[in-house]
Amino acid sequence: MFETLSLMGAGFVNALSPINIIAMLLSTALGITIGCLPGLSAAMGVALLLPVTFGMDPATGLIVLGGIYCGAIFGGSISAILIHTPGTPASAATAIEGYQLTLRGQAARALSVACFASFAGGLLSCISLYFLSPILAELAMQFKSPEYFWLSIFGLTVIAGVSSKSLLKGLISGVLGLLLSTIGMDPMEGVERFMFNQPTLYSGINVTCALIGLFSMSQVLILAERKIVQRAKAVKFERLGISKEDVKRIAPTVTRSWIIGNLIGILPGAGASIACFVGYNEAKRFSKKKEEFGNGSIEGVAGSEAANNAVTGGSLIPTLTLGIPGESVTAVLMGGLIIHGLQPGPELFTTYAGMTYTFFAGFVFVQFCMLFVGMLGCRGFAQIARLSDAILIPSIFILCVVGSYAIHNNFTEVIIMCIFGVIGYFVRRFGLNAAAVVLGLILGPIGENGLRRSLMLSDGDWTVLFSTPLCWVMIALCVFGILSPILMNRFEEKQIQDAQK
């Protein structure tokens, strides 16, 4: 216990180094910029900046990605409030009340409430990140080859199912990722598999190139095929700031939404887009001024924003301890761990505990940076939300190419990124799930190694996969992962219908 507290304290000291403070401020500002641009997403922003973190200290690199993640989730509320167009899916419910407040001339009040609620929800989510992560990490230390095989299956069923509207399409996405993960040298026998005499593919597909292609380059293709969108005119609003009365009024809503968002974040595969509607509906349910909902309620804005930001800390828990991302953004963040030579699991809390707790502390300070940058720069970010697609398309394309090439100064990886951009385009066009493809790519080798090593050590006896209580727990979770999409989709549809009433 004393050692853990010592590591936590050291993490806060390390997180406050000048380079980390600068990284927090810049990454949070960049995340808000990406989030407030309609059509872009937090996952795209994190994927685009992965190559930039390659040469950084691992803790600093993860802090940068965490800053982009949190900033983008809040940034989506800016365009949702000002132009009734959510910058990210996580702010869909915010647009319901936020835009009504803008029409009433209270845009600054709505933005201030959104910023404060986002800060509070994100900060409170760090509590569970600190105290639940070590417990799950200790449990993960009991895992052996059979358990790792079932863990990989669980990750695929959860992400492929819950994050897709169609269970079948979600599973197809996961299988596609698994097939792509077989490219490279066989880990057990050293045989070339689908390499086409390309030395670059010796270690398999570069995860970072795949992420940039699937999330960023595919967005370029999506934007380029449609008519260039000119954003709405600037909205005039008064001075930003939140009153004591508003804080007092939204405090119960923020607390309630924090619990909701945290629980949804910890549940792998749910995500901020569900949390925002649940938080909004519960704010409406418990409000003493229900007549304001639909006409501009700060409780509705606070309920949505506190919930979707509370997901950020919660979703990191299964990602870091079990290697099961809570949503698409954390699937990309897991790729960030891998490019730094770190494998999610117990080692992050033993061998690399110093780095992990520095990241945790940095994640806490990112919330304060989000509050500071958000309150200070909302007026400027509101103008960014008006950028035309004619500017966005070439800008994102250049960043994709430069980022892919900069990883190893290898043009072949730019080609791989472009191929995955085309794959990502068709994945999105056919309603498949890019996050499930990424997870299949990452978890495929883990599951393959777990299965083949288990069978090798047991002389081909399949019963080894059912030999321990932990195996049966993981099997039960796999069944839950397959069934939960049906229940979650029905629940989300009900929440959306209730929000629209």
Buried (B, 14 or more C-beta within 10 A) or exposed (E): EEEBEEBBEBBBEBBBBEEBBEBBBBBBBBBBBBBBBBBBBBBBBBBBBBBBBBEBBBBBBBBBBBBBBBBBBBBBBBBBBBBBBBBBBBBBBBBBBBBBBBEEEBBBBBBBBBBBBBBBBBBBBBEBBBEBBBEBBEBBEEBBBBBBBBBBBBBBBBBBBBBBEBBEBBBBBBBBBBBBBBBBBEBEEEEBEEBEEBEBBEEBBBBBBBBBBBBBBBBBBBBBEEEEBEBEEEBEBEEBEBEEEBBEBBEBBBBBBBBBBBBBBBBBBBBBBBBBBBBBBBBBEEBEEEEBBBEBBBBBBBBBBBBBBBBBBBBBBBBBBBBBBBBBBBBBBBBBBBBBEBEBBBBBBEEBBEBBBBBBBBBBBBBBBBBBBBBEBBBEBBEBBBBEBEEBBEEBBEBBBEBBBBBBEBEBBBBBBBBBBEBBBEBBEEEBBBBBBBBBBBBBBBBBBBBBBBBEEBEEEEEBBEBBEBBEBBBEBBEEBBEBBEEBBEBBEEBBEBBEE
